[in-house]
Amino acid sequence: MQSTGTSLKQRAIRYLVRQAHHPQGIVGWAVGWMFAHRPSNRQRNVWAVSLLDVQPTDRVLEVGFGPGVAIAEFAARATRGHVFGIDHSQAMVRRAARRSAAAVRAGRVHLTCASVEQLPSFGDPLDVILAVNSVGFWPDPVERLRELRRLLRPAGRIAIVSQPRCPGATRDTTAQAAQELQDLLTQAGFTHLRVETLELEPPVACVIADNPTGLPS
């Protein structure tokens, strides 16, 4: 019986991890609600946006926007620009669209159900790109970052955020994650990297980098 109970627990954990990565159905709705209302998630996203010095006319993209906390923050800053978001969960697209309903109706926020492997067109070059706790799920992250770099204008900025969620994560875990993100961004051709840290449990790392030329390496 003990092994059966352990097996059921492991299957439940794997199911919840899949839902966190790709929320669907009623459980996905509940996961989105949790992400939207957990104080640390909101604090992490608002903080990340605050680091990017978004201007009123900026064109912004968030990859993997979840319940849309950062999307709403971007929309409040890019009041004459455009905020784009892609997420591979239709449940999250619906939730984020409700959060920023007025900006969606005004044509300033554009949300698409899509994956980072199959990016839609965003028209003119972007000024800012953000991804929060999603790079670890990307296939071939260096190539994905190169593709995102091609979308940025010269001197455009990208911010990659990581708050490790593995059991027992510590400050050292966050520091290791930050170093791994710096290595990926450097390989993708970004420059002028800097790391900012938010003191949560565990700490959050945000690696910000510039696109030096707007051209692929």
Secondary structure, DSSP 8 states (H G I E B T S, - for coil): -HHHHHHHHHHHHHHHHHHHHS--HHHHHHHHHHHHH-HHHHHHHHHHHHTT---TT-EEEEES-TTSHHHHHHHHH-TTSEEEEEES-HHHHHHHHHHTHHHHHTTSEEEEE--TTS----SS-EEEEEEES-GGGSSSHHHHHHHHHHHEEEEEEEEEEE---STT--HHHHHHHHHHHHHHHHHTT-EEEEEEEE-SSS-EEEEEEE-SSSS--
